[in-house]
C-alpha cells in the first residue's frame, strides 16, 4: 500500500548470487558500461576467482579443463 500511495515501482524479489559461469571471454570496457549492477558484481567475482587460481598456478578453461603452470603441487 505504501508503494502505491507514493507511486513507487513494485518491489523486486531478492536475487541470489549464483555461481559464475566462465564460458565467455572477459568483458570489454564498452560491455561493462552497458551492464547492470548485478552483472558487474558477477564480472568482479569471476575476475577475483581467476586471479586467485592464477596465483595458485593453474587456470580452468570454459570446458572444465585445467591447465597447470610451474612445478607447484596443488592439493
MDAnalysis code that builds the backbone (N, CA, C; Angstrom):
import MDAnalysis as mda
import numpy as np

u = mda.Universe.empty(225, n_residues=75, atom_resindex=np.repeat(np.arange(75), 3), trajectory=True)
u.add_TopologyAttr("name", ["N", "CA", "C"] * 75)
u.add_TopologyAttr("resid", np.arange(1, 76))
u.add_TopologyAttr("resname", ["UNK", "UNK", "UNK", "UNK", "UNK", "UNK", "UNK", "UNK", "UNK", "UNK", "UNK", "UNK", "UNK", "UNK", "UNK", "UNK", "UNK", "UNK", "UNK", "UNK", "UNK", "UNK", "UNK", "UNK", "UNK", "UNK", "UNK", "UNK", "UNK", "UNK", "UNK", "UNK", "UNK", "UNK", "UNK", "UNK", "UNK", "UNK", "UNK", "UNK", "UNK", "UNK", "UNK", "UNK", "UNK", "UNK", "UNK", "UNK", "UNK", "UNK", "UNK", "UNK", "UNK", "UNK", "UNK", "UNK", "UNK", "UNK", "UNK", "UNK", "UNK", "UNK", "UNK", "UNK", "UNK", "UNK", "UNK", "UNK", "UNK", "UNK", "UNK", "UNK", "UNK", "UNK", "UNK"])
u.atoms.positions = np.array([
    [0.829, -1.188, 0.000],
    [0.000, 0.000, 0.000],
    [0.873, 1.251, 0.000],
    [1.990, 1.184, 0.750],
    [2.891, 2.337, 0.815],
    [3.441, 2.669, -0.567],
    [3.839, 1.641, -1.318],
    [4.384, 1.855, -2.651],
    [3.327, 2.445, -3.584],
    [2.084, 1.991, -3.476],
    [1.019, 2.533, -4.313],
    [0.735, 3.988, -3.969],
    [0.727, 4.308, -2.687],
    [0.423, 5.665, -2.248],
    [1.504, 6.656, -2.672],
    [2.760, 6.196, -2.771],
    [3.868, 7.088, -3.112],
    [4.385, 6.888, -4.532],
    [3.630, 6.216, -5.372],
    [3.963, 5.979, -6.773],
    [5.358, 5.358, -6.947],
    [5.661, 4.368, -6.135],
    [6.939, 3.676, -6.240],
    [6.772, 2.428, -7.105],
    [7.850, 2.010, -7.787],
    [7.736, 0.800, -8.605],
    [7.562, -0.426, -7.715],
    [7.005, -1.502, -8.263],
    [6.832, -2.712, -7.457],
    [8.167, -3.253, -6.978],
    [8.150, -3.823, -5.821],
    [9.375, -4.345, -5.223],
    [9.780, -5.636, -5.920],
    [11.059, -5.732, -6.223],
    [11.563, -6.939, -6.861],
    [11.989, -7.922, -5.794],
    [11.858, -9.218, -6.089],
    [12.248, -10.251, -5.141],
    [13.750, -10.258, -4.928],
    [14.168, -10.888, -3.872],
    [15.602, -10.992, -3.597],
    [16.267, -11.823, -4.663],
    [17.402, -11.371, -5.086],
    [18.161, -12.110, -6.081],
    [19.336, -12.773, -5.403],
    [19.483, -14.053, -5.641],
    [20.603, -14.756, -5.036],
    [21.798, -14.691, -5.985],
    [22.971, -14.667, -5.422],
    [24.187, -14.662, -6.224],
    [24.505, -16.106, -6.563],
    [24.492, -16.394, -7.837],
    [24.755, -17.767, -8.267],
    [26.216, -17.913, -8.659],
    [26.627, -19.131, -8.849],
    [27.998, -19.404, -9.249],
    [28.249, -18.828, -10.635],
    [29.352, -18.124, -10.817],
    [29.622, -17.519, -12.120],
    [29.984, -18.574, -13.157],
    [29.577, -18.326, -14.378],
    [29.967, -19.224, -15.462],
    [31.122, -18.581, -16.213],
    [32.117, -19.371, -16.557],
    [33.320, -18.862, -17.191],
    [33.347, -19.219, -18.676],
    [32.189, -19.332, -19.295],
    [32.136, -19.800, -20.667],
    [32.476, -18.732, -21.696],
    [32.373, -17.451, -21.361],
    [32.688, -16.434, -22.345],
    [33.927, -15.646, -21.917],
    [34.496, -14.943, -22.852],
    [35.707, -14.159, -22.594],
    [35.385, -12.992, -21.660],
    [36.404, -12.444, -20.989],
    [36.170, -11.290, -20.119],
    [35.559, -10.124, -20.900],
    [34.726, -9.376, -20.235],
    [34.007, -8.285, -20.883],
    [34.935, -7.118, -21.217],
    [34.657, -6.478, -22.321],
    [35.394, -5.289, -22.720],
    [34.786, -4.072, -22.021],
    [35.450, -2.933, -22.125],
    [35.022, -1.728, -21.427],
    [33.623, -1.293, -21.865],
    [33.332, -1.329, -23.164],
    [32.000, -0.934, -23.640],
    [30.922, -1.853, -23.079],
    [31.224, -3.150, -23.005],
    [30.266, -4.094, -22.455],
    [30.047, -3.825, -20.967],
    [31.120, -3.486, -20.254],
    [30.999, -3.208, -18.821],
    [30.131, -1.980, -18.567],
    [30.239, -0.972, -19.420],
    [29.436, 0.241, -19.246],
    [27.950, -0.035, -19.421],
    [27.613, -1.021, -20.233],
    [26.211, -1.319, -20.517],
    [25.597, -2.300, -19.513],
    [26.389, -2.834, -18.586],
    [25.896, -3.857, -17.655],
    [25.151, -3.251, -16.474],
    [24.294, -4.089, -15.888],
    [23.599, -3.680, -14.676],
    [24.515, -3.928, -13.469],
    [24.074, -3.502, -12.313],
    [24.866, -3.662, -11.100],
    [25.121, -5.136, -10.794],
    [24.096, -5.972, -10.952],
    [24.245, -7.396, -10.670],
    [25.239, -8.047, -11.628],
    [25.188, -7.654, -12.905],
    [26.113, -8.213, -13.887],
    [27.547, -7.775, -13.592],
    [27.723, -6.538, -13.144],
    [29.059, -6.067, -12.782],
    [29.608, -6.829, -11.575],
    [28.745, -7.134, -10.625],
    [29.170, -7.913, -9.465],
    [29.625, -9.294, -9.905],
    [28.889, -9.918, -10.828],
    [29.269, -11.243, -11.337],
    [30.618, -11.183, -12.048],
    [30.870, -10.138, -12.834],
    [32.153, -9.992, -13.521],
    [33.293, -9.826, -12.515],
    [33.045, -9.079, -11.442],
    [34.056, -8.886, -10.411],
    [34.372, -10.207, -9.709],
    [33.347, -10.989, -9.429],
    [33.549, -12.303, -8.805],
    [34.383, -13.187, -9.709],
    [34.057, -13.215, -11.007],
    [34.817, -14.022, -11.967],
    [36.284, -13.600, -11.998],
    [36.524, -12.279, -12.004],
    [37.900, -11.778, -12.066],
    [38.685, -12.172, -10.820],
    [38.055, -12.093, -9.655],
    [38.742, -12.454, -8.410],
    [39.044, -13.947, -8.352],
    [38.108, -14.775, -8.816],
    [38.339, -16.218, -8.837],
    [39.474, -16.560, -9.786],
    [39.469, -15.957, -10.966],
    [40.527, -16.201, -11.942],
    [41.883, -15.772, -11.396],
    [41.924, -14.614, -10.735],
    [43.174, -14.126, -10.150],
    [43.690, -15.080, -9.076],
    [42.804, -15.568, -8.217],
    [43.213, -16.493, -7.160],
    [43.734, -17.802, -7.739],
    [43.088, -18.292, -8.789],
    [43.549, -19.528, -9.428],
    [44.930, -19.340, -10.048],
    [45.146, -18.210, -10.707],
    [46.445, -17.964, -11.331],
    [47.545, -17.844, -10.282],
    [47.223, -17.275, -9.126],
    [48.211, -17.184, -8.046],
    [48.597, -18.572, -7.545],
    [47.641, -19.504, -7.569],
    [47.928, -20.871, -7.143],
    [48.621, -21.681, -8.221],
    [48.658, -21.152, -9.439],
    [49.402, -21.816, -10.505],
    [48.584, -22.647, -11.456],
    [47.303, -22.388, -11.577],
    [46.516, -23.119, -12.554],
    [45.411, -22.236, -13.115],
    [44.837, -22.691, -14.216],
    [43.768, -21.974, -14.878],
    [42.724, -22.994, -15.322],
    [41.456, -22.630, -15.271],
    [40.385, -23.515, -15.705],
    [39.746, -22.905, -16.940],
    [39.748, -23.655, -18.029],
    [39.133, -23.189, -19.270],
    [37.627, -23.365, -19.203],
    [36.906, -22.809, -20.168],
    [35.456, -22.851, -20.198],
    [34.868, -24.242, -20.262],
    [35.595, -25.189, -20.838],
    [35.074, -26.553, -20.927],
    [35.439, -27.403, -19.717],
    [36.096, -26.806, -18.711],
    [36.428, -27.517, -17.484],
    [37.827, -28.097, -17.430],
    [38.597, -27.965, -18.498],
    [39.957, -28.488, -18.475],
    [40.841, -27.588, -17.627],
    [41.786, -28.205, -16.927],
    [42.677, -27.483, -16.026],
    [44.061, -27.413, -16.656],
    [44.639, -26.216, -16.656],
    [45.989, -26.019, -17.169],
    [46.870, -25.640, -15.987],
    [47.910, -26.448, -15.733],
    [48.830, -26.196, -14.627],
    [50.022, -25.393, -15.117],
    [50.464, -24.447, -14.298],
    [51.640, -23.638, -14.595],
    [52.695, -23.918, -13.537],
    [53.925, -24.090, -13.943],
    [55.021, -24.282, -12.997],
    [55.044, -25.684, -12.418],
    [55.862, -25.859, -11.374],
    [56.056, -27.168, -10.767],
    [55.398, -27.278, -9.406],
    [54.468, -26.400, -9.083],
    [53.799, -26.441, -7.782],
    [52.910, -27.673, -7.686],
    [52.849, -28.227, -6.475],
    [51.931, -29.329, -6.209],
    [50.673, -28.711, -5.598],
    [49.556, -28.947, -6.237],
    [48.289, -28.373, -5.787],
    [47.499, -29.435, -5.051],
    [47.021, -29.102, -3.855],
    [46.234, -30.056, -3.069],
    [44.787, -29.943, -3.426],
])
